[in-house]
């Protein structure tokens, strides 16, 4: 099982929504060490024609678990010093560290970038940005607020092809300047810090030369004012961890949840006493389909408050886990 398995009927001991009185069951106060976020804000922007220089270039080679030579069919149309290559990309989803490990474990000598490069894609390599040139100026007219200026470095992994259709990956950084207002706590023995959460993905790019690309990139930057604190919180006690549910068991569970006998689509239809065209009806012993039918639907639909099972009828307990059923209509 897991906390959220439909087999786990003990909803009072699992994380999730609280039904009824939220104070019921609080039985202790616990001191926990956490990062308290005093203020936070997010900015999203598109950077056009951002010039970046990549380094730590490594070939994208198949890993040790891949079979074959790794050669991929491609078609390159070259004119002058530029090539347009149509190759099935193999580096999608691979990280720079994985590319380095594959290159170190390669059996033969490593290739070198050849000819003109063709941009493929790029995205942020981590969600942790690096803050530099930080300046915090408290505002006299707005207590607790400060003008925060800094530069946030967003690390990127850049994927590109050379003229021989060999895929390569390099690293670079996009610098984003910030000049914002944030709520800053008062001075204390334990100082507050500023952290950044970043994410970026490239829209397009072109190779300039000398390991440089002009890229258009969508950047999200979240700045947080936080401090490591000891905080007192009310709790419901320690978690009761249920046993794990084997994935293979779900095959039989889905099968066993089916009805024992086949269900007819006519089960919720009712035949009138006489047909409009004078033909026989079920009431007179004729064919069921001869008379007009009127659909009869259940008056209520109910849903389990624990596992989400939906049933038609008046049952107040879930047939799966035994929790309370709530009326939907």
Rosetta silent file (secondary structure, phi, psi, omega in degrees, C-alpha in Angstrom):
SEQUENCE: XXXXXXXXXXXXXXXXXXXXXXXXXXXXXXXXXXXXXXXXXXXXXXXXXXXXXXXXXXXXXXXXXXXXXXXXXXXXXXXXXXXXXXXXXXXXXXXXXXXXXXXXXXXXXXXXXXXXXXXXXXXXXXXXXXXXXXXXXXXXXXXXXXXXXXXXXXXXXXXXXXXXXXXXXXXXXXXXXXXXXXXXXXXXXXXXXXXXXXXXXXXXXXXXXXXXXXXXXXXXXXXXXXXXXXXXXXXXXXXXXXXXXXXXXXXXXXXXXXXXXXXXXXXXXXXXXXXXXXXXXXXXXXXXXXXXXXXXXXXXXXXXXXXXXXXXXXXXXXXXXXXXXXXXX
SCORE:     score description
SCORE:     0.000 S_00000001
   1 L     0.000  174.391  169.635    0.000    0.000    0.000 S_00000001
   2 L  -139.490  177.712  177.846    0.881    3.661    0.083 S_00000001
   3 L   -56.301  -32.182 -171.148   -0.624    6.645    1.864 S_00000001
   4 L  -111.209   13.410  177.290   -2.946    7.150   -1.097 S_00000001
   5 L   -70.200  143.642  178.427   -3.741    3.557   -2.086 S_00000001
   6 L   -66.903  -16.288  176.758   -7.434    2.734   -2.316 S_00000001
   7 L   -74.062  -21.671 -174.781   -6.659   -0.258   -0.085 S_00000001
   8 L   -86.518   99.422 -176.416   -5.693    2.041    2.773 S_00000001
   9 L   -85.123   -8.737 -176.905   -8.986    2.736    4.519 S_00000001
  10 L   -85.130   73.123 -175.523   -7.385    4.488    7.525 S_00000001
  11 H   -68.395  -21.011 -179.279   -7.757    7.987    6.144 S_00000001
  12 H   -72.510  -18.134 -177.659   -7.322    9.566    9.593 S_00000001
  13 H  -104.258    7.664 -175.193   -3.689    8.393    9.745 S_00000001
  14 L  -115.952  154.023  173.265   -2.675    9.512    6.248 S_00000001
  15 L   -63.776  152.205  178.278   -1.679   12.883    4.782 S_00000001
  16 L   140.008 -163.216 -178.151   -4.384   14.692    2.862 S_00000001
  17 L   -66.892  148.530  178.630   -7.638   16.575    3.323 S_00000001
  18 L  -103.679  124.755  175.975   -9.193   16.802    6.780 S_00000001
  19 L   -98.671  133.948  179.783  -12.887   15.927    7.087 S_00000001
  20 L    86.607 -145.766 -177.073  -14.805   17.420    9.977 S_00000001
  21 L   -75.485  118.402 -177.009  -13.132   19.330   12.790 S_00000001
  22 L   -69.386  -21.817 -179.659   -9.544   20.087   11.844 S_00000001
  23 L   -80.419  -17.943 -178.248   -8.551   20.460   15.514 S_00000001
  24 L   -67.818  123.381  178.954   -9.661   16.937   16.396 S_00000001
  25 L   103.974  -14.083  175.375   -6.594   14.730   16.869 S_00000001
  26 L   -67.374  118.606 -172.009   -3.996   17.443   17.493 S_00000001
  27 L  -130.224    0.673  178.769   -2.147   15.985   20.466 S_00000001
  28 E  -160.867  161.426  173.098    1.322   17.531   20.648 S_00000001
  29 E  -109.796  134.049 -174.749    3.562   20.459   19.819 S_00000001
  30 E  -125.668  136.416  174.735    6.741   19.693   17.888 S_00000001
  31 E   -93.400  120.058 -178.394    9.813   21.830   17.303 S_00000001
  32 E  -121.735  152.174  176.715   11.036   21.410   13.713 S_00000001
  33 E  -102.311  116.828 -175.650   13.968   22.935   11.833 S_00000001
  34 E  -139.377  169.260  170.502   12.822   24.415    8.537 S_00000001
  35 E   -92.955  111.689 -179.917   13.580   27.189    6.082 S_00000001
  36 E   -86.930  123.663  179.958   11.071   29.938    6.816 S_00000001
  37 E   -93.423  113.854 -179.493   10.221   31.997    3.705 S_00000001
  38 E   -82.298  -34.718  178.142    9.580   35.608    4.677 S_00000001
  39 E  -159.570  156.252 -178.944    8.838   36.847    1.164 S_00000001
  40 E  -158.942  150.724  176.362    9.027   35.591   -2.398 S_00000001
  41 E  -151.905  159.216 -177.274    8.255   36.776   -5.914 S_00000001
  42 E  -129.051  140.439  173.654    8.429   35.429   -9.472 S_00000001
  43 E  -132.157  136.694  177.780    9.296   37.056  -12.779 S_00000001
  44 E  -124.191  133.969 -178.394    9.035   35.497  -16.234 S_00000001
  45 E  -151.921  159.234  176.863   10.533   37.043  -19.339 S_00000001
  46 E  -107.911  123.369  178.917   11.702   36.249  -22.849 S_00000001
  47 E  -100.313  116.218 -177.782   15.304   37.116  -23.680 S_00000001
  48 E   -97.079  141.426  176.402   15.805   37.684  -27.394 S_00000001
  49 E    50.249   47.226  177.198   19.139   37.311  -29.206 S_00000001
  50 E   -82.807  119.339 -178.156   20.995   36.478  -26.014 S_00000001
  51 E   -88.627  126.020 -179.520   24.602   35.713  -26.934 S_00000001
  52 E  -130.123  149.276  175.887   26.169   32.871  -24.970 S_00000001
  53 E  -114.466  124.741 -176.402   29.511   31.080  -25.215 S_00000001
  54 L   -94.381  152.976  177.859   29.456   27.381  -24.376 S_00000001
  55 E  -141.555 -179.581 -177.344   32.192   25.403  -22.670 S_00000001
  56 E    53.029   46.844 -176.499   32.752   21.890  -21.308 S_00000001
  57 E   -75.315  133.108 -177.795   31.717   20.497  -24.695 S_00000001
  58 E  -139.767  141.550  177.558   31.229   16.738  -24.756 S_00000001
  59 E   -71.012  145.924  176.083   29.904   14.387  -27.490 S_00000001
  60 L   -91.017  103.007 -177.382   26.514   12.795  -26.927 S_00000001
  61 L  -113.049  157.063  177.372   27.267    9.093  -27.237 S_00000001
  62 L   -65.632  146.053  179.368   25.102    6.052  -26.456 S_00000001
  63 L   -74.859  177.591 -178.012   25.417    4.724  -22.933 S_00000001
  64 L   -67.265  -19.248 -179.662   26.730    1.318  -21.935 S_00000001
  65 L   -89.151    0.533  179.963   23.174   -0.046  -21.907 S_00000001
  66 L   -94.975  145.371  178.907   22.624    0.822  -25.602 S_00000001
  67 L  -100.998  158.384  177.107   23.269   -1.665  -28.387 S_00000001
  68 L    91.474 -176.413 -176.413   24.753   -0.932  -31.795 S_00000001
  69 L   -88.531  -14.223 -178.610   27.261    1.618  -32.946 S_00000001
  70 L    86.191   -2.316  178.517   25.144    4.670  -32.237 S_00000001
  71 L   -71.166  137.557 -177.069   25.340    5.842  -35.844 S_00000001
  72 L  -123.456  136.578  177.304   22.144    7.568  -36.949 S_00000001
  73 L   -67.266  137.717  178.715   20.980    8.222  -40.501 S_00000001
  74 E  -152.079  164.787  179.769   20.848   11.904  -41.327 S_00000001
  75 E  -130.804  119.463 -178.171   20.727   14.255  -44.264 S_00000001
  76 E  -113.960  128.775  175.643   22.838   17.426  -44.293 S_00000001
  77 E  -109.445  104.820 -173.459   22.407   20.220  -46.805 S_00000001
  78 E  -107.279  137.929  175.854   25.549   22.373  -46.640 S_00000001
  79 E  -141.905  115.252 -175.695   26.157   25.675  -48.359 S_00000001
  80 L    68.703 -126.299 -179.640   29.319   27.602  -47.578 S_00000001
  81 L  -104.036   17.256 -179.778   30.056   27.281  -43.875 S_00000001
  82 E  -122.658  142.739  179.573   26.450   26.501  -42.807 S_00000001
  83 E  -131.474  139.584  170.593   24.685   23.149  -42.747 S_00000001
  84 E  -110.455  112.450 -174.588   21.077   22.176  -42.182 S_00000001
  85 E  -109.801  134.374  175.085   21.003   18.620  -40.850 S_00000001
  86 E  -108.913   94.609 -176.464   17.936   16.431  -40.506 S_00000001
  87 E  -127.725  142.806  172.521   18.941   13.829  -37.909 S_00000001
  88 L   -64.833  115.369 -176.703   16.918   11.865  -35.349 S_00000001
  89 L   -69.682  136.083  177.731   18.002   13.540  -32.089 S_00000001
  90 L  -112.048   -9.929 -175.810   19.369   11.203  -29.433 S_00000001
  91 L   -91.200    2.353 -179.255   20.368   13.753  -26.795 S_00000001
  92 L   -67.074  126.505  177.760   16.835   14.733  -25.782 S_00000001
  93 L    90.509   -8.255  179.963   16.400   14.147  -22.061 S_00000001
  94 L   -89.700  144.263  177.601   20.086   13.476  -21.339 S_00000001
  95 L   -93.446  166.331  179.631   21.965   15.650  -18.868 S_00000001
  96 H   -65.119  -37.835  179.546   25.484   17.015  -19.287 S_00000001
  97 H   -64.407  -39.463  177.491   26.739   14.787  -16.493 S_00000001
  98 H   -66.740  -37.475  177.426   25.284   11.704  -18.209 S_00000001
  99 H   -64.705  -38.222  177.760   26.907   12.761  -21.485 S_00000001
 100 H   -64.275  -43.868 -179.487   30.263   13.077  -19.695 S_00000001
 101 H   -64.271  -41.286  178.040   29.896    9.612  -18.156 S_00000001
 102 H   -64.047  -38.558  179.563   28.997    8.059  -21.531 S_00000001
 103 H   -68.111  -39.257  179.183   32.011    9.720  -23.151 S_00000001
 104 H   -65.859  -29.713 -178.699   34.355    8.505  -20.397 S_00000001
 105 L   -94.951    4.365 -179.551   33.082    4.937  -20.848 S_00000001
 106 L   -66.328  138.577 -176.534   33.242    5.000  -24.658 S_00000001
 107 L   -72.391  -33.550 -175.573   35.401    2.142  -26.030 S_00000001
 108 L  -104.421 -177.283  177.827   37.058    4.077  -28.850 S_00000001
 109 L   -67.158  147.683 -178.257   38.663    7.511  -29.240 S_00000001
 110 L   -79.382  144.754  177.436   36.359   10.481  -28.831 S_00000001
 111 L   -75.999  173.032  174.486   35.440   12.582  -31.878 S_00000001
 112 L  -123.531  146.688  179.510   36.044   16.300  -32.221 S_00000001
 113 L   -57.056  135.927 -174.802   33.488   18.873  -33.423 S_00000001
 114 L  -124.781  133.183  172.671   33.715   19.191  -37.184 S_00000001
 115 L    67.563 -154.697 -179.096   32.654   22.021  -39.481 S_00000001
 116 L   -74.838  151.930  179.885   29.708   24.317  -38.860 S_00000001
 117 L  -105.288  148.395  177.836   27.406   23.730  -35.898 S_00000001
 118 E  -121.203  122.236 -179.628   23.627   23.572  -35.952 S_00000001
 119 E   -66.748  136.537  175.448   21.649   24.573  -32.845 S_00000001
 120 E  -110.157  -60.672 -176.775   19.164   21.967  -31.592 S_00000001
 121 E  -166.139  169.630  171.037   17.875   22.965  -28.156 S_00000001
 122 E  -157.781  153.897  176.668   18.784   24.131  -24.684 S_00000001
 123 E  -156.817  164.036 -178.295   17.229   24.117  -21.240 S_00000001
 124 E   -65.401  139.311 -177.494   18.207   24.872  -17.654 S_00000001
 125 L   -89.436  -15.415  178.980   20.455   22.223  -16.123 S_00000001
 126 L  -153.764  161.615  178.146   19.386   22.871  -12.513 S_00000001
 127 L   -93.105   -3.958 -179.523   16.686   24.738  -10.606 S_00000001
 128 E   -96.353  114.285  175.456   19.195   26.461   -8.306 S_00000001
 129 L   -87.983  161.203  178.276   20.329   29.830   -9.606 S_00000001
 130 E  -110.027  127.928 -176.780   23.444   31.664   -8.416 S_00000001
 131 E   -99.066  131.262  177.114   23.037   35.201   -7.047 S_00000001
 132 E  -136.481  167.380  179.414   25.821   37.762   -7.471 S_00000001
 133 E    53.063   43.390 -176.299   26.208   41.543   -7.138 S_00000001
 134 E   -77.097  131.976  176.790   23.605   41.551   -4.358 S_00000001
 135 E  -137.292  123.742  179.838   22.535   44.941   -2.987 S_00000001
 136 E  -120.101  115.447 -179.319   19.799   45.388   -0.333 S_00000001
 137 E  -117.519  111.150  179.260   18.703   48.965    0.461 S_00000001
 138 E   -68.170  146.852 -176.104   16.058   49.356    3.148 S_00000001
 139 L  -102.927  126.297 -178.106   13.359   51.936    2.411 S_00000001
 140 L   -70.677  -30.303 -177.850   12.652   54.617    4.994 S_00000001
 141 L   -87.186   -8.770  177.770    9.135   55.294    3.696 S_00000001
 142 L  -135.493   91.193 -178.940    8.142   51.611    3.681 S_00000001
 143 L   -57.554  144.685  179.431    9.204   49.777    6.851 S_00000001
 144 L    76.362   -7.546  179.045   10.199   46.108    6.397 S_00000001
 145 E  -105.101  154.479 -179.900   10.654   46.654    2.649 S_00000001
 146 E  -147.922  152.028  173.085   13.879   46.952    0.731 S_00000001
 147 E   -86.196  120.418 -176.448   15.101   47.503   -2.798 S_00000001
 148 E  -111.430  120.679  175.967   16.874   44.320   -3.862 S_00000001
 149 E  -121.740  134.515 -179.033   19.242   44.417   -6.825 S_00000001
 150 E  -163.676  170.596  172.541   21.179   41.381   -7.999 S_00000001
 151 E  -117.148  127.180 -179.037   22.269   39.274  -10.948 S_00000001
 152 E  -106.938  122.690  177.014   20.898   35.745  -11.214 S_00000001
 153 E   -89.766  122.795  178.558   22.919   33.194  -13.181 S_00000001
 154 E  -106.981  108.390 -179.297   20.738   30.604  -14.941 S_00000001
 155 E   -73.912  138.974 -178.107   22.828   27.554  -16.003 S_00000001
 156 E  -126.984  146.600  166.573   21.947   26.008  -19.374 S_00000001
 157 E  -104.206  124.061 -176.747   22.755   22.794  -21.217 S_00000001
 158 E  -109.580  129.012 -179.583   23.024   23.458  -24.970 S_00000001
 159 E  -109.758  130.156 -179.268   22.538   20.656  -27.506 S_00000001
 160 E  -148.670  166.662  178.782   23.875   21.052  -31.059 S_00000001
 161 E  -113.799  145.833  170.853   25.019   19.110  -34.146 S_00000001
 162 L   -95.510 -174.967 -173.478   28.264   19.386  -36.057 S_00000001
 163 L   -68.931  -18.295  177.519   28.611   19.039  -39.832 S_00000001
 164 L   -94.594   10.530  179.671   28.930   15.248  -39.545 S_00000001
 165 L    68.521   20.893  171.572   25.629   15.014  -37.640 S_00000001
 166 L   -83.126  130.936  179.262   27.390   14.131  -34.387 S_00000001
 167 E   -82.578  142.170  178.983   25.457   15.496  -31.422 S_00000001
 168 E  -134.140  156.535  177.342   27.279   17.574  -28.812 S_00000001
 169 E  -135.313  135.554  177.292   26.369   19.149  -25.500 S_00000001
 170 E  -133.878  171.256 -178.364   27.923   22.145  -23.784 S_00000001
 171 E  -116.602  147.018  175.666   27.286   24.332  -20.769 S_00000001
 172 E  -154.535  179.550 -177.783   26.688   28.072  -20.502 S_00000001
 173 E  -137.128  135.310  171.041   25.055   30.651  -18.252 S_00000001
 174 E  -104.541  128.077 -178.647   22.424   33.291  -18.922 S_00000001
 175 E   -99.077  128.563 -179.440   22.653   36.316  -16.621 S_00000001
 176 E  -121.164  120.524  179.006   19.403   38.015  -15.576 S_00000001
 177 E   -86.216  137.679 -179.028   19.500   41.366  -13.737 S_00000001
 178 E  -125.740  139.381  175.457   16.834   42.006  -11.080 S_00000001
 179 E  -141.941   93.747 -168.839   15.735   45.265   -9.426 S_00000001
 180 E  -135.025  173.196  173.838   12.710   44.527   -7.234 S_00000001
 181 E  -108.257  134.183  177.405   11.000   45.214   -3.881 S_00000001
 182 E  -138.422  151.512  174.543   10.880   42.531   -1.198 S_00000001
 183 E   -79.874  121.122 -175.200    9.771   42.365    2.426 S_00000001
 184 L  -112.696  128.617  178.839   12.948   41.998    4.498 S_00000001
 185 L   -69.929  165.848  178.271   12.894   40.863    8.166 S_00000001
 186 L   -68.923  164.204  178.112   14.669   42.781   10.921 S_00000001
 187 L   -64.359  145.434 -178.773   18.277   42.064   11.843 S_00000001
 188 L  -151.955  171.513  178.610   18.823   39.001   14.036 S_00000001
 189 L   -64.014  -44.965  174.952   21.566   36.699   15.282 S_00000001
 190 L   -87.610  112.962 -174.580   20.662   34.166   12.617 S_00000001
 191 L   -76.472  153.297  172.612   20.850   36.150    9.354 S_00000001
 192 L   -82.660  161.210  178.689   18.389   35.831    6.515 S_00000001
 193 E  -131.598  166.889  176.673   19.559   34.829    3.046 S_00000001
 194 E  -117.979  126.112  178.752   18.374   35.304   -0.519 S_00000001
 195 E  -125.282  157.727 -179.241   17.942   32.260   -2.765 S_00000001
 196 E  -126.661  142.352  173.584   16.766   31.846   -6.354 S_00000001
 197 E  -115.578  124.239 -172.013   14.741   29.162   -8.109 S_00000001
 198 E  -128.458  154.317  173.339   15.233   29.174  -11.890 S_00000001
 199 E  -156.193  140.356 -177.927   13.955   27.416  -14.985 S_00000001
 200 E  -152.089  150.688  175.757   14.592   28.168  -18.658 S_00000001
 201 E  -147.211  142.384 -176.404   13.999   26.691  -22.083 S_00000001
 202 E   -86.320  142.299  174.949   15.168   27.883  -25.501 S_00000001
 203 E   -92.047  -42.262 -179.716   12.788   28.863  -28.269 S_00000001
 204 E  -158.658  170.295  178.585   15.386   29.131  -31.047 S_00000001
 205 E  -169.258  158.871  178.244   19.094   29.613  -31.613 S_00000001
 206 E  -145.253  147.631 -177.832   21.772   30.048  -34.263 S_00000001
 207 E   -84.860  131.525 -178.812   25.511   29.427  -34.321 S_00000001
 208 E   -99.830  -34.183 -175.386   27.706   32.530  -34.573 S_00000001
 209 E   122.634  159.575 -179.687   31.139   30.964  -34.417 S_00000001
 210 L    55.604   44.375  177.374   33.907   30.521  -31.844 S_00000001
 211 L    63.925   23.189 -178.025   31.628   28.387  -29.626 S_00000001
 212 E  -112.506  144.048  176.198   29.025   31.198  -29.463 S_00000001
 213 E  -128.739  147.009  165.511   25.264   31.018  -30.061 S_00000001
 214 E  -100.872  119.607 -174.718   22.537   33.644  -30.284 S_00000001
 215 E  -124.361  153.822  167.856   19.509   32.191  -28.491 S_00000001
 216 E  -110.554  119.623 -170.040   15.966   33.209  -27.626 S_00000001
 217 E  -131.421  139.811  174.862   15.192   31.832  -24.194 S_00000001
 218 E   -97.257  122.254 -172.118   12.181   31.886  -21.843 S_00000001
 219 E  -121.270  134.278  171.508   13.357   32.381  -18.260 S_00000001
 220 E  -117.283  127.340  179.932   11.512   32.034  -14.944 S_00000001
 221 E  -127.856  125.412  174.890   13.224   33.379  -11.810 S_00000001
 222 E  -114.200  122.970  176.802   11.809   33.070   -8.276 S_00000001
 223 E  -104.402  136.112 -177.292   13.574   35.026   -5.516 S_00000001
 224 E  -128.824  135.560  170.402   13.059   34.017   -1.884 S_00000001
 225 E  -100.733  117.390 -173.882   13.975   35.734    1.387 S_00000001
 226 E  -146.363  167.967  176.705   14.439   32.971    3.947 S_00000001
 227 E  -151.467  147.986  175.724   16.231   31.850    7.095 S_00000001
 228 E   -78.357  117.504 -173.316   16.876   28.523    8.819 S_00000001
 229 E  -131.860  160.273  168.293   14.670   28.605   11.935 S_00000001
 230 E  -101.454  121.549 -174.056   13.350   26.399   14.733 S_00000001
 231 E  -127.828  144.107 -178.626    9.572   26.658   14.708 S_00000001
 232 E   -98.201  124.395 -178.305    6.888   25.190   16.986 S_00000001
 233 E  -131.753  149.851  173.408    3.958   23.552   15.179 S_00000001
 234 E   -80.307  146.032 -179.005    0.935   21.451   16.279 S_00000001
 235 E  -136.551  164.979  173.093    0.862   17.888   14.950 S_00000001
 236 L   -94.753   12.242 -178.274   -1.332   14.807   14.816 S_00000001
 237 L    96.664 -175.898 -177.973    1.599   12.658   15.906 S_00000001
 238 L   -73.919  152.206  178.336    3.941   10.469   13.908 S_00000001
 239 L   -70.717  141.696  170.096    2.879    8.955   10.591 S_00000001
 240 L   -95.166  104.548 -173.356    1.801    5.343   10.493 S_00000001
 241 L   -80.572  119.668  179.899    3.637    4.143    7.391 S_00000001
 242 L   -78.127  161.506  176.139    1.636    1.462    5.538 S_00000001
 243 L   -67.896  155.306  179.544    3.315   -1.443    3.744 S_00000001
 244 L   -71.219  148.619  176.512    4.143   -0.991    0.063 S_00000001
 245 L  -100.248  121.239  178.831    1.722   -2.266   -2.548 S_00000001
 246 L   -65.280  136.501 -178.046    3.319   -4.452   -5.208 S_00000001
 247 L   -62.634  -36.646 -176.488    2.641   -3.191   -8.726 S_00000001
 248 L   -63.161  -26.985 -178.810    1.882   -6.693  -10.018 S_00000001
 249 H   -64.950  -24.846 -176.042   -1.040   -7.007   -7.609 S_00000001
 250 H   -66.015  -23.666  178.885   -2.922   -4.301   -9.472 S_00000001
 251 H   -62.363  -49.423  178.750   -3.436   -6.664  -12.402 S_00000001
 252 H   -71.061  -35.704 -179.389   -5.616   -8.961  -10.339 S_00000001
 253 H   -59.731  -43.858  178.802   -7.169   -6.075   -8.402 S_00000001
 254 H   -64.717  -38.308  179.684   -8.531   -4.540  -11.598 S_00000001
 255 H   -68.962  -43.661 -178.458   -9.829   -7.938  -12.694 S_00000001
 256 H   -69.031  -20.692 -179.898  -11.402   -8.764   -9.328 S_00000001
 257 L   -79.618   -9.527  177.198  -13.148   -5.375   -9.245 S_00000001
 258 L   -70.442  153.700  176.566  -15.203   -6.311  -12.329 S_00000001
 259 L   -64.700  153.359 -177.208  -18.793   -7.512  -11.767 S_00000001
 260 L   -66.958  -40.690 -177.593  -19.258  -11.264  -11.502 S_00000001
 261 L  -115.068  153.573  178.657  -21.835  -11.463  -14.312 S_00000001
 262 L   -60.340  139.408  179.531  -22.082   -9.465  -17.560 S_00000001
 263 L   -97.743  133.119  179.185  -24.107   -6.275  -17.213 S_00000001
 264 L   -89.055  141.657  176.562  -26.730   -5.501  -19.842 S_00000001
 265 H   -69.666  -13.526  179.257  -27.095   -2.007  -21.216 S_00000001
 266 H   -85.763    0.276 -174.730  -30.838   -2.585  -20.997 S_00000001
 267 H   -64.283  -26.921 -177.796  -30.688   -2.840  -17.202 S_00000001
 268 H  -106.505   24.253  177.879  -31.608    0.818  -16.806 S_00000001
 269 E  -118.205  146.894 -177.962  -34.365    0.830  -19.455 S_00000001
 270 E  -126.112  132.015 -178.305  -38.064    0.254  -18.930 S_00000001
 271 E   -88.722  135.949  177.450  -40.503   -0.933  -21.596 S_00000001
 272 L   -73.206  164.879 -176.527  -43.891    0.769  -21.850 S_00000001
 273 L   -70.020  -28.534 -178.724  -47.072   -1.290  -21.676 S_00000001
 274 L  -142.351  142.588  179.188  -48.009   -0.705  -25.303 S_00000001
 275 L   -83.429  156.100 -178.002  -46.060    0.275  -28.361 S_00000001
 276 L   -73.619  -23.574 -178.340  -47.015    3.248  -30.433 S_00000001
 277 L  -101.275    7.661  175.797  -47.183    1.224  -33.638 S_00000001
 278 L    84.429    3.105  179.545  -49.291   -1.615  -32.257 S_00000001
 279 L   -81.622  171.638 -176.006  -46.548   -4.223  -32.291 S_00000001
 280 L   -69.222  152.637  176.888  -45.877   -6.616  -29.460 S_00000001
 281 L  -123.373  176.085  178.769  -44.036   -5.489  -26.320 S_00000001
 282 H   -63.093  -31.428 -178.637  -42.232   -7.257  -23.520 S_00000001
 283 H   -66.944  -27.164 -179.141  -45.400   -7.081  -21.428 S_00000001
 284 H  -101.241   11.367  176.183  -47.265   -9.196  -24.001 S_00000001
 285 L    90.264    3.578 -179.762  -44.488  -11.686  -24.469 S_00000001
 286 L   -84.766 -169.525  179.234  -43.048  -10.175  -27.653 S_00000001
 287 L   -65.594  141.403 -177.820  -39.495   -9.034  -28.407 S_00000001
 288 H   -62.112  -34.919 -174.435  -38.040   -6.562  -25.879 S_00000001
 289 H   -82.412    0.338 -176.490  -36.913   -4.213  -28.619 S_00000001
 290 H   -75.977  -32.803 -176.405  -40.346   -3.973  -30.242 S_00000001
 291 L   -96.608  159.326  176.804  -41.779   -1.389  -27.861 S_00000001
 292 L   -65.851  146.243 -178.009  -40.558    2.137  -27.098 S_00000001
 293 E  -117.319  146.959  176.840  -38.204    2.376  -24.142 S_00000001
 294 E  -117.323  118.936 -179.972  -37.844    5.099  -21.555 S_00000001
 295 E   -64.206  135.072  176.324  -34.401    5.473  -19.922 S_00000001
 296 L  -118.925  118.189 -176.578  -34.459    5.211  -16.162 S_00000001
 297 L  -110.934  152.063  178.366  -31.379    6.595  -14.420 S_00000001
 298 L   -59.358  146.131 -178.135  -30.378    6.355  -10.770 S_00000001
 299 L   -72.838  -27.546 -175.419  -31.591    9.225   -8.640 S_00000001
 300 L  -133.220  145.461  168.003  -28.207    9.709   -6.932 S_00000001
 301 E  -116.728  129.940 -177.654  -24.530    9.466   -7.768 S_00000001
 302 E  -120.743  149.074 -179.492  -22.209    9.094   -4.790 S_00000001
 303 E  -128.922  139.869 -179.895  -18.414    9.433   -4.516 S_00000001
 304 E   -71.372  133.830  179.539  -16.059    8.024   -1.876 S_00000001
 305 L   -75.298  -11.499 -177.407  -14.448   10.711    0.288 S_00000001
 306 L  -104.601  -55.769 -174.467  -11.286    8.586    0.632 S_00000001
 307 L  -105.429   -6.722  174.764  -10.469    6.799   -2.644 S_00000001
 308 L    84.264    7.025  178.894  -12.717    8.691   -5.075 S_00000001
 309 L   -63.755  133.514  179.723  -14.769    5.679   -6.254 S_00000001
 310 E  -107.296  131.083 -178.709  -18.055    6.801   -7.901 S_00000001
 311 E  -135.963  153.325  172.700  -21.172    4.638   -7.575 S_00000001
 312 E   -99.386  136.538  179.938  -24.846    4.898   -8.416 S_00000001
 313 L   132.848 -169.602 -174.963  -27.293    4.129   -5.644 S_00000001
 314 L  -108.917   12.265 -178.671  -28.017    4.955   -2.025 S_00000001
 315 L   -66.287  136.764 -179.982  -25.096    3.210   -0.350 S_00000001
 316 L   -97.973   -6.617  179.481  -23.422    5.347    2.331 S_00000001
 317 E  -120.937  141.266 -178.649  -20.219    3.255    2.544 S_00000001
 318 L   -69.953  131.865  178.349  -17.649    2.752   -0.204 S_00000001
 319 L   -70.699  -15.199 -179.477  -17.562   -0.828   -1.541 S_00000001
 320 L   -88.638  -54.452 -172.761  -13.796   -0.542   -2.031 S_00000001
 321 L  -118.046   -7.516  176.995  -12.411    0.916    1.180 S_00000001
 322 L    85.334    4.053  178.902  -15.409    1.332    3.478 S_00000001
 323 L   -77.816  174.896 -175.931  -15.135    5.112    3.814 S_00000001
 324 E   -73.790  136.573  175.334  -18.113    7.489    3.724 S_00000001
 325 E   -94.358  136.986  178.838  -19.808    8.137    0.367 S_00000001
 326 E  -111.865  147.464 -176.496  -20.906   11.709   -0.411 S_00000001
 327 E   -79.179  132.652  177.349  -23.724   12.688   -2.772 S_00000001
 328 L   -93.349  -35.054  179.914  -22.708   14.315   -6.079 S_00000001
 329 L  -135.787    0.000    0.000  -26.173   15.205   -7.431 S_00000001
